């Protein structure tokens, strides 16, 4: 039951972050895949996977985990994550943060949602 609540929390935050162009069918699939993949890849309790949790600081993600996560997302959703994006799935490198700024669960979910919409992937791809 707790999983459903946490998925709903992430689902609602993703809908707010995307705005008017949000597709609830795609959003639900993305949230489920990201949530399940994070628990499997990082081995963390589902209670820790909340929208504002830092992937590195709160969920203890490491660089090798980003590759595993990217491959799982590609396989489950039928989308492609380019090589340089695979290594940056948990960290965003900017001129202000050359060593990388960690992403949150919501930012990762929004990134995956954007990739799915950009590549025309919908549930059942």
N, C-alpha and C positions, 0 to 999 in steps of 0.2 A: 504494500500500500504506500509506503514511503517513497518508493521509486516513482510511482505515478504522480505524487505531489511534486517531487523534485523535477520531473520531466515537465509538468505543467508550469512550474515556476520559470524554467528555462524557455519553454515554448512562449509564454506570455512576454518575457523580456525580449526574445527574438522578434516577435511581432511588433513590439514598440520600436525596437532599433531599426527595423527595415521600413516601417511606415506603411503608407497607402498601397504600395506595390507588393505587399506581403501575400504569398500564396500559402494558405493554411495546410493544404495537403502536402506540399513539398516541405514546409516548415516542420510538420509533425514527423515526417520520415527523417529529416536531418537531425532533429533533436534526439530522436531515438538512437540513431546510429552513433552520433557524437557521444551521447551519454554512456551507451553500452561500451563503446570503444575505449573511452577514458577509464572506465572501471576495469576493463580487461588489460589494457596496455600498462596502466600505472598501478594497478592492484590496490586502488584506494576504495574506501567505503563510499557507498552512494551518497551518504549524507554530506560528504565534502564537495560533491560536484554541484556547486551552486553558481549562478551567473557571474558573480563578482570574484570568484576564487581565482587567484593567480595560478597559472599552470605550473610555474617553476617553484614559487615560494610556498604555496599552499598545497599543491598536489605532487610536489617533488618530481616533476618531469625533467628528464635529461635529454640531451641531443639525440641519442639513439632512439628514444621513445618517439620523437617527432617523425622519424622515418617509418617506424612501425605504424604509428597513427595514420600517416599519409597513405600508406599502402592499404590499410584496412578501409579507410574512407573511399579510396579508389575502387576497391573490390566491392564493397557494399552498395555504393551509390552509382557506380559506373561513370565516375568523373575522372578527369586527369588532373593531377597536381604536378606541375613542372618541377624538375630537379632542384632548382634553387629555392623554390617555394617549400619543398619538402623539409629542408633543413630549417626553414624559418617559420614553420607552422606554430611553434610555441613562443618564438621571439620575433620582435619587429625591430629591425636595424634601421636607424635614421641618423642623419648627420648630428642631431642632438644627443643621440644614444648609440654611438658606434659599436658598443659591446652588446647592444640589444636591450629592448624593453619587453618584459614579459607580457604576454597576452593573457586575457581572462578566458574563462570558459565561454562567456557570451561572445567575446571577440572571435574565438575559434569557431563557434557555431555560426556566427554571422558570415565569416569568411567562407565556410563550407557551403552555406546557403547561397552566397553570391556565386561561387563556382558552379553549383548545380544549375542555377538560373542562367548564368552566362553560357554554359555549355548545352543548354536546352534539355537538361536531364530532369525527368519527372519520375515519380514513383513508378517502379517497374521497368526502369531502363535496362 
